[in-house]
């Protein structure tokens, strides 16, 4: 065994022991050291750069490391094997992808406004805000030698008399504590129950002098980020709100790489552990501390996630999702409980999974389509959820079509040489002076934070500005020269946003290259061509769109005019675009608050038509046309 030390610029060293021949990236993963590897260690992205400080590594040089950098000690973790004691420096840019846990300050009205608006919209749509969870007071006769009915029958009989329902279910967790609670409180208790059409489920029991907190947990499991809220189930009030990076990210930036990882020996368990033990449980514990409640008081959960995330969450084989004919193990299931998969809340908490529609249109989209109220509107609307994949819904109260396109990780900084997620040091907005070609940058973080990379919204702005200033042509190639335009030995151009040392907070220039621009043009082309193909399939035209709802982590930061300028979205008035934030979490909240909303989401999913774009020949033609700035057909963008 050899000693491996990971050094960081702003935190303590981590030292572990590894076997001869073990991949440095795998050692980092097992040690929970965050090193960005969007390609899951296939040596195709070049993001897992580390610097050799002491010792040696069995490394092979790749196109991502120049001769000069290799001589300086730069290596790719995925291409380096342990063959001696070694110490490596993990630069900030390599670990910046892992979003830190954040718990919201609920004193800010903005943090809860969206959920208040949802309750109002649901009510206006005629949907009842009732979830059938309640506390009832149950007082029973104390057993005697003449009254020898056992505790479980005594309790269920009393509940039947109070509710008028015949079937009462007592789980093991209640039976286990029932004898002590009943006798300590002289058979005078409060009971947390949930009524259904057929029976009553008992979640908890406590003394009549105690008022139990009845809480619920709504979770949005994104490929990159997990967001959650804890609510009071009696009135829908938000008790805590937080988010954390998805622990699965180190196994790949996209669902395909994670599915491939899950099929390796022990891979499925690793990915389930990463999302539950390393992500959801710590986040819930932190939120419960803020809300001053016991996690055991969370009696119901709702989850909105894409199809792959749903499969990996409950430990089900996700491989069929990526294999033709793309039929997953399930679209919907209502038989999962928190205790079944190790989520540390009340073990009998029922997990409501927002239903999937197709292999690449999941519960996050059905939840989002519900809260944007497309199903309750006459105008024709588009709902676009931007993330690692682009998912799109089109329709109104009469019909809905959905599709997904493989945009890749570019919207979240993947496939971009200096790309990163929207964490400290990320360029999130940019303008460029057309004459001097000098940039003005907006950086995520405190005032004075230097840029170390570019996040999705920043990439959109930069490419739009480079195109507007005629620094690049419609193919994304550099056609102007200047201080900030560099060219390599092969003549490939790049634009430097922050020079190493004087402007950048990293050990190299923060730049965007022609290769980066090409990757992003293909990503935006996938979105626009998917929109065009779906509209054509439905026999509609872009001019018939009256509203566009943009959701997802990148959505709230997008400059819509710039997104239109590069041909990512249709050229319709900016006023028709609406930022709707995290609709996946909002939909999970609605399902948690309202049993009728839950039913409506399932009904919506059943009635939505899923279009598999790969089966439509037109899609590839549309995609090729969209891989220019803004498009090969200029008539589609008359206002640009």
Buried (B, 14 or more C-beta within 10 A) or exposed (E): EBBBBBBBEEEEEBEBEBEEEBBBBBBBBEBEBBBBBBBBBEBBBBBBBBBBEBBEBBBEBBEBBEEEBBEEBBBBBBBBBBBEBBBBBBBBBBBBBBBEBBBBEBEEEEBBEBBEEBBEBBEEBEBEBEBBBBBBEBEBEEBEEEEEEEBBEBBBEBBBEBBEBEEBBBBEBBBEEBEEBBEEBEBBBBBBBBBEEEEBBBBBBBBBEEEBBBBBBBBBBBBBBBBBBBBBBBEBEBBBBBBBBBBBBBBBBBBBBBBBBBEEEEBBEBBBBBBBBBBBBBBBEBBBEBBEBEBBBBBBBBBBBBBBBBBBBBBBBBBBBBEEEBEBBEBBBEEBBBBEBBBBBBBBBBBBBBBBBBBBBBBBBBBBBBBBBBBBBEEBBBBBBBBBBBBBBBBBEEEBBBBBBBBBBBBBBBBBBBBBBBBBBBBBBBBBEEEEBEBEBBBBBEEEEBBBBBBBBBBBBBBBBBBBBEBBBBEBEBEBEEEBBBEEEEEEBBBBBBBBEEBBBBBBBBBBBBBBBBBBBBBBBBBBBBBBBBBBBBEBEBEEBBBBBBBBBBBBBBBBEBBBBBBBBBBBEBEBBBEBBBBBBBBBBBBBBBBBBBEBBBBBBEEBBBBBBEEBEEBEEBBEBBBBBBBEEEEBBEEB
